[in-house]
Amino acid sequence: MSATTIGVAYGAVTLAVMLSGMPIAFGLGAVAVGFMTFFMPASALDTVTQNVYEEMASITLLSIPLFILKGAAIGKSPAGKDLYSALHAWMGRVPGGLGIANVFACALFAAMSGSSPATCSAIGSAGIPEMRMRGYSPGFAAGIIAAGGTLGILLPPSITMILYAVASEQSLGRLFLAGVGPGLLLVALFSLYAMARYRSEHREAMAEYTSSGRGSALLDDHAYTRAEKVEMLPRVLPFVVLLIGVMVALYGGYATPGETAGLGGLLALALVALVYAIWRPAQLAPILSGTLKESTMLMFIVGMSLLYSYVMSSLHISQDAAAAIVAMHLSRWLLLAAIVAMLIVLGFFLPPVSIILMTAPIILPPLKAAGFDLIWFGVVMTIVMEMGLIHPPVGLNIFVIKNIAPDISLRQVIGGVLPFLALMFLAIVLMCVLPQIATAFPNWIMGVAA
């Protein structure tokens, strides 16, 4: 049987298994072992455990559970609510300031936790009720939190970027730095949209009040006093110090990514103990158990995905697929557009972790041959993965929002996130026109890559 036929069968069986509802790790492992049984020597099955271990024995992957610990310590404490409240108070006078405060709160919390669902849950549980109480439409409030939560896989430390660095054999530090510029770009685009949407809803509320006399909470302006603003800072500053400390340790060359993750986890535990008095075993149990469960699940998916990629390579599926793409002689931008379109479609069904580890062996060689910077593409791919988090049918952040705000209909949530999907696509276009948005910062900090 030819490699092409085996490759088509491999993809078809994988899709069928994924759509069957089988857990992703078990599904990928079952497909890989099944094809090893039928199309590889019998001795290959003896190496399954060894292959998985060798693929996962990476110092870069070690940082994942530690970053998860850091995120769990922050996410399962009142830190998100305090961070949001402070930003709300300080930006309350800006038109749409409440929406912008939520965007900034999501960005800062994402940079501390590295998790999109955790960001949605922590900021949304405080932000969505507050925005709705202030008159924001349900879809608008839900869209801000769902889209802001996606920044968790773009702003460092990002677990998704760690996995891309492993799959592409690129510098993790450079990749983290490359996410800063596009992350700030998305924050700016989201904030501008929040301001414009607020003005639109405010005009509608004013017109309704003029015509019918019915008021809206959107017309009520509450001004925080300086004393109230200053009072909120002490609970936020320690976490800003934590964020700055981790960034300085990583990018200043004082610690490796694994050491930085360990430092961040320990500092986060220390801060929740000092600021929120969370130090008793019963209080720490949810943090540690949550870290253990999420780390085990994620690492199991990583291990099975790497085995899946190994079988794909051993059967020459990835090499032949890459060669076929190159043989099409597409222009470099048409090649990029086709790959991005494929990733968007995969995002309908699969989470970012699986997409990256499954597709990297196929798409990266043609992109490299076409002259694309793989660090730059890693950021583009991450933004595409962000889009997958807020569009159905998978849309993990959408279901997180439904969990914390069950009275907002799914139609309203999806309608609220559509403008943010357009803004993400705009960010990708801008990065294609100006790749320096992603490459300038790492080149300035670490020098131009050889």
C-alpha positions in Angstrom: 0.0 0.0 0.0 1.4 3.4 -0.9 2.2 6.1 1.6 -0.5 8.3 0.1 -3.2 5.7 0.6 -2.0 5.0 4.2 -1.9 8.7 4.8 -5.5 9.2 3.7 -6.6 6.2 5.8 -4.6 7.7 8.8 -6.4 11.0 8.5 -9.9 9.4 7.9 -9.5 7.1 10.9 -8.3 9.9 13.1 -11.2 12.1 12.2 -13.7 9.3 12.8 -12.2 8.6 16.2 -12.2 12.3 17.2 -15.9 12.7 16.1 -16.8 9.6 18.1 -16.3 11.4 21.3 -13.4 9.3 22.6 -11.0 11.3 24.8 -8.3 12.9 22.6 -5.3 11.2 24.3 -6.9 7.7 24.0 -8.0 8.4 20.5 -4.6 9.5 19.2 -2.9 6.7 21.0 -5.3 4.1 19.7 -4.9 5.3 16.1 -1.1 5.3 16.4 -0.9 1.8 17.9 -3.4 0.5 15.4 -1.4 1.6 12.4 1.8 0.4 14.0 0.2 -3.0 14.3 -0.9 -3.2 10.7 1.7 -1.3 8.8 4.9 -1.4 10.8 7.1 -4.3 11.9 5.9 -6.2 15.0 9.0 -5.1 16.8 7.8 -1.5 16.6 5.1 -2.2 19.2 7.9 -3.1 21.7 9.1 0.5 21.5 5.9 2.3 22.2 6.7 3.1 25.8 10.3 4.0 25.0 9.2 6.4 22.2 6.6 8.1 24.4 9.2 8.5 27.2 11.9 9.8 24.9 9.6 12.3 23.2 8.4 13.6 26.6 11.9 13.6 28.2 12.2 17.3 27.4 13.3 20.0 29.8 11.0 22.4 27.9 8.0 20.2 28.7 8.9 20.1 32.3 7.9 23.8 32.6 4.3 23.0 31.7 3.1 21.5 35.1 5.0 24.3 36.9 3.3 27.0 34.9 0.0 25.2 35.5 0.7 25.4 39.2 1.3 29.1 39.0 -1.9 29.6 37.1 -3.9 27.4 39.5 -2.6 29.3 42.5 -3.8 32.6 41.0 -6.9 31.3 39.3 -8.3 29.6 42.5 -7.8 32.6 44.6 -9.6 36.0 44.6 -6.8 37.5 42.6 -8.8 37.8 39.4 -11.6 39.6 41.0 -9.2 42.0 42.8 -7.3 42.7 39.6 -10.5 43.4 37.7 -11.9 45.6 40.4 -8.8 47.8 40.5 -8.7 48.2 36.7 -12.4 49.0 36.7 -11.9 51.7 39.3 -8.9 53.3 37.5 -10.5 53.2 34.0 -14.0 54.0 34.9 -14.0 57.5 33.4 -12.9 56.3 30.0 -15.7 55.8 27.5 -16.3 52.1 27.5 -13.8 52.0 30.4 -15.5 49.0 32.0 -15.1 46.9 28.9 -11.5 48.1 28.4 -10.8 47.2 32.0 -12.0 43.7 31.4 -9.7 43.4 28.3 -6.7 44.6 30.4 -7.7 42.4 33.3 -7.8 39.4 30.9 -4.4 40.3 29.5 -2.7 40.7 32.8 -4.3 37.6 34.3 -3.5 35.6 31.2 0.1 36.6 31.4 0.2 35.3 35.0 -1.8 32.1 34.5 -1.0 31.1 30.9 -4.5 29.5 30.6 -7.4 30.8 28.5 -10.2 28.9 30.4 -8.8 30.0 33.8 -8.7 33.6 32.6 -12.3 33.5 31.3 -13.5 31.9 34.6 -11.6 34.2 36.9 -12.3 37.5 35.2 -15.7 36.6 33.7 -17.2 35.6 37.1 -16.7 39.2 38.3 -16.7 41.1 35.0 -19.8 39.8 33.2 -22.2 40.5 36.1 -20.6 43.9 36.6 -20.9 44.8 32.9 -24.5 43.6 32.7 -25.4 45.6 35.8 -23.9 48.6 34.1 -26.2 48.1 31.1 -23.8 46.3 28.7 -25.7 43.9 26.3 -25.2 40.3 27.2 -23.5 39.4 24.0 -21.1 42.3 24.3 -20.2 41.4 27.8 -19.7 37.7 27.0 -17.7 38.5 23.8 -15.2 40.7 25.7 -14.4 38.0 28.3 -14.4 35.1 25.8 -12.0 37.0 23.4 -9.9 38.4 26.2 -9.4 35.0 27.7 -7.8 33.8 24.4 -4.8 36.0 25.3 -3.8 33.3 27.7 -2.2 31.2 24.9 -0.5 34.2 23.3 1.0 36.3 26.1 3.9 34.5 27.9 4.1 32.2 29.6 1.9 30.2 27.1 1.6 26.4 27.3 0.6 26.4 23.6 3.8 28.2 22.7 5.8 25.7 24.8 4.4 22.9 22.7 5.0 24.7 19.5 8.6 25.3 20.5 9.1 21.6 21.1 7.4 20.6 17.9 9.3 23.1 15.7 12.6 22.9 17.7 12.6 26.7 18.0 13.9 28.9 20.9 11.2 29.1 23.6 12.5 32.4 24.9 12.4 34.0 21.5 8.9 32.6 20.9 7.7 34.0 24.2 9.1 37.4 23.3 7.6 37.3 19.8 4.1 36.9 21.4 4.4 40.2 23.3 3.9 42.6 20.3 1.0 40.8 18.7 -0.5 40.3 22.2 -0.4 44.1 22.8 -1.8 44.6 19.3 -4.8 42.4 20.1 -5.3 44.2 23.4 -5.4 47.5 21.5 -7.8 46.2 18.9 -10.1 44.7 21.5 -10.0 47.9 23.5 -10.8 50.1 20.5 -13.7 47.9 19.6 -15.0 47.9 23.2 -14.9 51.7 23.2 -16.7 51.9 19.8 -19.3 49.3 20.8 -19.9 51.1 24.1 -20.5 54.4 22.3 -23.0 52.7 20.0 -24.9 51.1 22.8 -24.8 54.3 24.8 -26.3 56.3 21.9 -29.1 53.6 21.6 -29.8 53.9 25.3 -29.9 57.7 25.1 -32.2 57.6 22.1 -34.6 55.2 23.9 -34.5 57.4 27.0 -35.4 60.5 24.9 -38.2 58.8 23.0 -39.8 56.7 25.7 -38.4 58.0 29.0 -37.1 54.5 29.9 -33.6 54.8 31.4 -30.7 52.3 31.2 -28.0 51.5 33.6 -25.6 52.4 30.8 -26.5 56.0 31.4 -25.5 55.9 35.0 -22.0 57.1 35.7 -20.4 56.1 39.0 -17.1 57.9 39.7 -14.7 56.3 42.1 -12.9 58.6 44.6 -9.1 58.7 44.7 -9.2 57.1 48.1 -11.2 54.1 46.7 -8.8 53.7 43.8 -5.7 53.8 46.1 -7.4 51.3 48.5 -7.6 48.7 45.7 -3.9 48.8 44.7 -2.2 46.8 47.6 -3.9 43.5 46.6 -2.9 43.9 42.9 0.6 45.2 43.2 2.1 41.8 44.5 0.8 40.0 41.4 2.2 42.7 39.1 5.5 42.2 40.9 5.2 38.5 40.3 4.6 39.0 36.6 7.5 41.4 36.3 9.8 39.1 38.4 9.1 36.1 36.2 9.6 38.1 33.0 12.9 39.6 34.2 14.2 36.1 35.3 13.3 34.6 32.0 14.3 37.3 29.5 17.2 38.7 31.6 18.9 35.4 31.2 18.9 34.6 35.0 16.9 31.4 34.6 15.8 28.8 32.0 12.1 28.5 31.2 11.9 25.4 33.5 13.5 27.3 36.4 11.3 30.4 35.7 8.2 28.2 35.8 9.3 26.8 39.2 10.1 30.2 40.5 6.7 31.5 39.3 4.8 28.6 40.9 6.6 29.1 44.3 6.1 32.9 44.2 2.4 32.5 43.3 1.9 30.1 46.3 3.7 32.5 48.6 1.7 35.5 47.4 -1.7 33.8 47.8 -0.6 32.7 51.3 0.5 36.3 52.2 -2.3 38.3 50.5 -5.3 35.9 50.9 -4.1 33.7 53.8 -4.4 30.6 51.7 -1.9 28.3 53.3 -3.7 25.6 55.2 -3.8 22.1 53.6 -7.5 22.2 53.0 -7.2 25.5 51.2 -4.2 24.4 49.1 -5.9 21.1 48.2 -7.9 22.5 45.3 -4.8 24.2 43.9 -2.6 21.2 44.0 -5.3 18.7 42.9 -6.3 21.0 40.0 -2.6 21.3 39.0 -2.2 17.5 39.1 -5.4 16.8 37.1 -4.7 19.4 34.4 -1.0 18.5 34.1 -1.7 14.8 33.9 -4.4 15.3 31.2 -2.2 17.7 29.2 1.0 15.6 29.4 -1.0 12.5 28.5 -2.3 14.3 25.4 1.2 15.5 24.6 2.7 12.0 24.9 0.0 10.4 22.7 0.3 13.2 20.2 4.0 12.8 19.9 3.5 9.0 19.4 0.9 9.9 16.8 3.5 12.2 15.0 6.2 9.5 15.3 4.0 6.9 13.5 3.1 9.5 10.9 6.8 10.1 10.3 7.7 6.4 10.3 5.1 5.6 7.7 6.4 8.6 5.6 3.0 10.3 5.8 4.3 13.6 7.0 7.2 13.6 4.6 5.1 12.8 1.6 2.4 15.3 2.6 5.1 18.0 2.9 6.6 17.0 -0.4 3.2 17.1 -2.1 2.5 20.6 -0.7 5.9 21.8 -2.0 5.3 20.1 -5.4 2.2 22.2 -5.9 4.5 25.2 -6.4 2.2 27.6 -4.7 3.4 31.1 -4.1 4.6 31.6 -0.6 1.6 33.7 0.5 -0.9 31.3 -1.2 0.8 28.5 0.7 0.5 30.4 4.0 -3.2 31.1 3.2 -3.9 27.5 2.5 -2.2 26.3 5.7 -4.0 29.0 7.8 -7.4 27.9 6.3 -6.6 24.3 7.1 -5.7 25.2 10.7 -9.0 27.2 11.1 -11.0 24.2 9.9 -9.1 21.9 12.3 -9.9 24.4 15.0 -13.6 23.6 14.5 -13.0 20.1 16.0 -9.7 19.9 17.9 -8.0 21.8 20.7 -4.7 23.7 20.1 -2.5 21.1 21.7 -3.5 18.4 19.3 -3.5 20.6 16.2 0.1 21.8 16.9 1.6 18.4 17.6 -0.3 16.7 14.8 0.3 19.2 12.0 3.8 20.5 12.8 5.6 17.7 11.0 3.6 18.4 7.8 3.3 22.1 7.6 6.6 23.4 9.0 9.0 22.0 6.4 7.2 23.7 3.4 6.9 26.9 5.3 10.6 26.9 6.1 11.4 26.1 2.5 9.2 29.0 1.4 11.3 31.4 3.5 8.9 32.0 6.4 10.4 32.6 9.9 9.1 29.8 12.0 9.1 32.0 15.2 6.9 34.5 13.3 4.6 31.6 12.1 4.4 30.3 15.6 2.7 33.5 16.7 0.4 33.4 13.6 -0.5 29.8 14.4 -1.2 30.7 18.1 -3.6 33.5 17.0 -5.4 31.0 14.7 -5.6 28.6 17.7 -7.1 31.5 19.7 -9.8 31.8 17.1 -10.6 28.2 17.6 -11.2 28.8 21.3 -14.1 31.2 20.5 -15.8 29.7 17.5 -18.1 26.6 17.5 -18.4 23.7 17.6 -15.5 23.2 20.1 -15.1 26.9 21.2 -13.9 26.0 24.7 -14.1 29.6 26.0 -17.7 29.8 24.7 -18.7 27.0 27.0 -16.7 28.5 29.9 -18.8 31.6 29.5 -22.0 29.6 29.4 -21.0 28.0 32.6 -20.4 31.2 34.5 -23.3 33.1 32.8 -26.0 30.4 32.0 -28.7 33.0 31.4 -26.9 34.3 28.3 -28.0 32.3 25.3 -25.5 30.5 23.1 -26.7 32.6 20.2 -25.8 35.8 22.1 -22.4 34.5 23.1 -21.5 33.5 19.5 -22.9 36.9 18.2 -20.7 38.7 20.8 -17.5 36.9 19.8 -17.8 37.3 16.0 -16.4 40.9 15.9 -13.4 39.7 17.9 -12.8 36.9 15.4 -12.7 39.5 12.7 -10.2 41.5 14.8 -8.0 38.5 15.2 -8.0 37.9 11.5 -7.1 41.6 11.0 -4.1 41.1 13.4 -2.9 38.2 11.3 -3.1 40.3 8.1 -1.2 43.1 9.8 1.5 40.7 10.9 1.8 39.5 7.3 2.2 43.1 6.1 4.5 44.0 9.1 6.2 40.9 10.4 8.2 43.2 12.7 5.2 43.3 15.0 6.3 39.8 16.1 10.0 39.7 15.3 11.3 43.2 16.3 11.1 42.6 20.1 12.9 39.3 20.2 15.5 40.5 17.8 16.1 43.6 20.0 16.3 41.6 23.2 18.2 38.5 22.0 19.8 39.7 18.7 18.9 38.6 15.2 18.7 34.8 14.9 21.3 33.1 12.8 
